[in-house]
């Protein structure tokens, strides 16, 4: 009887450990996703900067023509 009870308790503990492991994995995945989003934002910023430089260059070239 007590043996079965201990076995059930060990099984519950293993299940809790598996759940903690799944939660750690989910947190790692969320962090990866946040990093991917930060990288996308940096890329958008670089693109905006290139666009500003291009516009600035066009304006300077236009001024030279006049």
ABEGO torsion letter per residue (X at the ends): XAAAAAAAAAAAAAAAAAAAAAAAAAAAAAAAAAAAAAAAAAAAAAAAAAAAAAAAAAAAAAAAAX
